[in-house]
Amino acid sequence: MRGINAARRARCRWLICVVCACGWGWSGRKPTSKAANLLVDANGGGAALRRLLQKELAGRFGFAVDVVVRTAAEWQRYVEANPFVGDIKALPKMLHLYLPRDPLKSGAAKALEPRAQSGERIGAAAGALWIDYGAHGVAGSKLSPALIDKAGGSPATGRNWNSVLKISKMIEARASK
């Protein structure tokens, strides 16, 4: 829910998202961090849940929010598909998974490569973009959110590898209950 915590005009505390979700009757809601990660048990597919969330958030807050929804199975595929896993050069906090709202546009990684700086690497796997920002990190990168959105074909949200694994562990813990 990028608009909830990133856009200046749309600043809301992440807890508001959780409270709203509680009002929709979902079970098992669990915020994973202040980064607007929310795990819920819900019926219906990811696209239906995304549309519902977008509609409800727009109605409650008065502005559109792009929402990215993934199933537990999709999340596991991302963990397994990491093109940089096991690469000693890839630092977990510098390696980011970018999930587009809509299916990833063909050639997205190639479109970003001309803007990559020394040490940055870009890959695509499992319908997602992967960017290893290298030792210099995200701060000085020319791979801006707007550029990533354009290359991917729709608004995208990113999580570093540490967060990806943390969310994966939370999903596994829920499944074992």
Backbone torsions as a table, in degrees:
resi	resn	phi	psi	omega
1	MET	NA	69.8	-172.1
2	ARG	-57.1	-39.8	-177.2
3	GLY	-65.3	-22.6	-179.1
4	ILE	-69.3	-39.1	-173.1
5	ASN	-119.0	0.6	-175.5
6	ALA	-116.7	-38.9	-175.4
7	ALA	-79.0	131.1	-177.9
8	ARG	-56.4	-44.0	-176.8
9	ARG	-72.5	-11.5	-172.9
10	ALA	-119.1	27.5	-177.5
11	ARG	-70.1	124.4	174.4
12	CYS	-139.8	148.2	176.6
13	ARG	-71.5	142.0	-176.4
14	TRP	-59.0	-27.9	-179.7
15	LEU	-61.3	-30.7	178.1
16	ILE	-59.4	-39.9	179.0
17	CYS	-61.1	-41.0	-179.5
18	VAL	-66.4	-44.2	179.4
19	VAL	-61.5	-43.2	178.0
20	CYS	-61.3	-44.9	-179.4
21	ALA	-60.8	-37.8	178.8
22	CYS	-60.5	-37.3	-179.6
23	GLY	-69.6	-14.9	-179.3
24	TRP	-91.0	3.0	173.8
25	GLY	78.8	19.3	176.5
26	TRP	-81.1	153.6	176.9
27	SER	-105.9	160.4	173.2
28	GLY	67.1	25.4	-178.8
29	ARG	-70.7	140.8	-176.4
30	LYS	-151.4	114.4	174.2
31	PRO	-72.6	136.7	-178.9
32	THR	-92.7	-22.5	-179.1
33	SER	-173.1	-173.4	175.7
34	LYS	-81.1	6.2	-177.2
35	ALA	-93.0	22.0	176.8
36	ALA	63.2	36.5	171.1
37	ASN	-93.6	128.7	-177.2
38	LEU	-136.3	121.7	176.8
39	LEU	-99.2	129.5	178.4
40	VAL	-137.1	153.9	169.1
41	ASP	-98.7	118.6	-176.7
42	ALA	-145.1	148.2	175.0
43	ASN	-83.5	154.7	179.1
44	GLY	97.0	167.0	-179.1
45	GLY	-81.8	171.3	-179.5
46	GLY	-60.7	-38.4	-178.9
47	ALA	-65.3	-40.3	179.3
48	ALA	-66.8	-40.8	178.7
49	LEU	-66.2	-39.9	178.0
50	ARG	-60.9	-46.3	179.6
51	ARG	-61.3	-42.3	179.0
52	LEU	-62.9	-47.2	179.3
53	LEU	-60.1	-46.9	-179.2
54	GLN	-60.5	-44.2	-179.8
55	LYS	-63.9	-47.7	-178.0
56	GLU	-66.1	-41.9	179.4
57	LEU	-65.4	-41.2	178.0
58	ALA	-63.2	-41.1	179.4
59	GLY	-66.1	-38.5	-177.2
60	ARG	-80.2	-34.0	-174.1
61	PHE	-109.7	-12.3	175.9
62	GLY	81.2	15.8	175.5
63	PHE	-149.0	154.9	-179.3
64	ALA	-75.0	140.0	177.5
65	VAL	-128.4	124.5	174.3
66	ASP	-76.5	126.9	-177.8
67	VAL	-117.2	136.7	176.3
68	VAL	-113.5	124.5	-179.5
69	VAL	-121.3	134.8	176.1
70	ARG	-134.2	147.1	176.4
71	THR	-82.4	165.8	177.5
72	ALA	-60.3	-40.3	179.8
73	ALA	-64.3	-41.2	177.5
74	GLU	-62.8	-42.3	-178.9
75	TRP	-61.0	-41.7	178.4
76	GLN	-62.7	-37.8	177.0
77	ARG	-61.6	-37.2	177.6
78	TYR	-63.4	-44.3	179.7
79	VAL	-59.3	-42.7	-178.7
80	GLU	-73.7	-26.3	-173.4
81	ALA	-92.9	-3.7	-177.7
82	ASN	-47.8	113.2	-177.1
83	PRO	-71.7	-10.3	-178.6
84	PHE	-110.9	6.8	-178.1
85	VAL	-61.2	137.7	179.9
86	GLY	79.6	-4.3	179.7
87	ASP	-81.9	116.2	-176.0
88	ILE	-61.3	-23.9	179.9
89	LYS	-77.4	-19.3	-176.2
90	ALA	-85.9	109.1	177.6
91	LEU	-82.5	130.9	-174.9
92	PRO	-52.7	-39.1	-178.6
93	LYS	-80.2	-11.8	179.4
94	MET	-100.0	-11.4	179.0
95	LEU	-94.1	122.7	-176.0
96	HIS	-120.7	140.3	172.3
97	LEU	-100.3	125.8	177.0
98	TYR	-112.1	122.3	-179.2
99	LEU	-107.7	114.7	177.1
100	PRO	-75.8	151.3	177.2
101	ARG	-60.3	-44.8	-179.2
102	ASP	-104.9	172.3	178.2
103	PRO	-52.7	139.8	-177.9
104	LEU	-61.0	130.6	178.6
105	LYS	-66.5	136.1	177.8
106	SER	-59.3	136.0	178.5
107	GLY	80.6	13.0	-176.8
108	ALA	-60.5	-45.2	-179.0
109	ALA	-63.5	-43.4	178.9
110	LYS	-61.9	-37.6	-179.5
111	ALA	-65.3	-28.9	-179.1
112	LEU	-85.3	-24.1	-173.9
113	GLU	-53.9	-40.3	179.6
114	PRO	-60.8	-24.1	-179.4
115	ARG	-91.6	-9.6	-179.2
116	ALA	-66.0	139.3	178.1
117	GLN	-95.2	172.1	179.9
118	SER	-52.8	127.4	179.6
119	GLY	92.2	-13.4	178.9
120	GLU	-88.4	139.0	177.9
121	ARG	-129.7	145.6	-175.8
122	ILE	-129.4	137.4	176.8
123	GLY	-142.6	165.6	174.5
124	ALA	-131.0	134.0	178.1
125	ALA	-159.7	142.0	177.0
126	ALA	56.8	33.3	177.8
127	GLY	75.6	21.4	-178.9
128	ALA	-136.3	159.9	174.1
129	LEU	-96.2	143.8	176.8
130	TRP	-124.8	127.8	177.4
131	ILE	-127.2	122.5	172.7
132	ASP	-98.4	108.7	-177.1
133	TYR	-78.6	-4.5	178.6
134	GLY	70.5	-170.6	-174.7
135	ALA	-64.2	-22.8	-177.4
136	HIS	-82.0	-18.2	175.4
137	GLY	78.4	-175.6	-174.2
138	VAL	-72.9	-35.8	-169.3
139	ALA	-52.4	-42.3	-177.2
140	GLY	-97.4	7.0	-176.2
141	SER	-73.3	148.2	174.2
142	LYS	-91.2	0.8	177.8
143	LEU	-86.4	79.5	-175.4
144	SER	-75.0	159.7	175.1
145	PRO	-54.7	-40.6	179.8
146	ALA	-63.5	-40.0	178.9
147	LEU	-67.5	-41.3	178.1
148	ILE	-64.1	-43.7	177.3
149	ASP	-58.4	-46.6	-178.0
150	LYS	-64.2	-46.5	-179.6
151	ALA	-64.3	-38.8	-178.1
152	GLY	-78.0	-17.9	177.8
153	GLY	95.1	-5.1	177.4
154	SER	-166.7	165.6	178.2
155	PRO	-55.8	140.2	-178.3
156	ALA	-127.9	154.9	175.1
157	THR	-122.5	143.1	-176.6
158	GLY	-117.7	149.5	175.1
159	ARG	-137.4	140.0	177.0
160	ASN	-76.0	166.0	-173.6
161	TRP	-60.2	-36.6	177.1
162	ASN	-59.1	-43.9	179.5
163	SER	-67.9	-38.8	177.5
164	VAL	-57.3	-46.3	-179.4
165	LEU	-68.8	-36.9	178.0
166	LYS	-62.9	-45.3	178.4
167	ILE	-63.9	-40.3	177.7
168	SER	-59.2	-43.7	179.1
169	LYS	-64.7	-37.7	177.9
170	MET	-65.7	-39.4	178.7
171	ILE	-64.8	-44.2	179.1
172	GLU	-61.6	-41.3	179.2
173	ALA	-63.7	-39.0	178.2
174	ARG	-67.5	-38.9	-178.8
175	ALA	-67.7	-28.3	-177.9
176	SER	-82.4	-6.4	180.0
177	LYS	-80.6	NA	NA
